[in-house]
């Protein structure tokens, strides 16, 4: 089974209190939902992965409840099914933190590790969490692929790598060969809103995973 925190400690702090607004908000969530994780959510997956998926932040009744990225909410349904179809996951769904699911050559993390009110982190909160992402990106070998789910995740990756956003604009299906040797692939976030409105369809999502797989398999 994948370790609870498959990265060195400097990449994640389970007791992080850098953002007062998020600390206070999580305290209120714990009071209302005593069974929830309601704390910073660790990355999940293969510690030696060459494929890193970066989301926005934990969802209230998903990762914030389960303690595993994209587990327990609508967005995770499509994501974990796609990971399974593409050979990265051991099962087509993520049910709970202790369900035995493992990821192969893939790890999932978030730009912001704590649940923000209305799922909207402030710029200063994204920045406060960015060095954790930077340290995690530093673990990736040259030729690794980063899949950014949404504009915030895309920009957080660029900031963590010290790259200008103007040089690498977000766009669904865009592929950016970065100076550091990584490849950044963009996708609309697999949120309920995007999938139900048709902004992101299953074939569109599958296409970016196939794109990422081709990048990983190319010399």
CORFENDA-V649872 format. One line per field, one symbol per residue. ss: DSSP state (@ for helix, = for strand, . for the rest). burial: # if it has 9 or more other ideal C-beta (glycine too) atoms within 8 Angstrom, else .. A space follows every 50 residues. Layout:
ss->???
burial->???
//
This chain:
ss->........@@@........@@@@@@@@@@@@@...........==..... =====.......@@@@.......@@@@@@@@@@@@...=........... ..=..=====......@@@...@@@@@@@@@@@@@@@.......=====. @@@@@@@@@@....@@@.......===.....=====....@@@@@@... .@@@@@@@@@@@@@@@@..
burial->.#..###...##...#..#.###.##..##.....############.## ##########.############.##.#########.##.#.##.#.... ################..#.#...##..##.######.##..######## .##########.#.#..#.#.#####.#...#########...##....# ...##########.##...
//
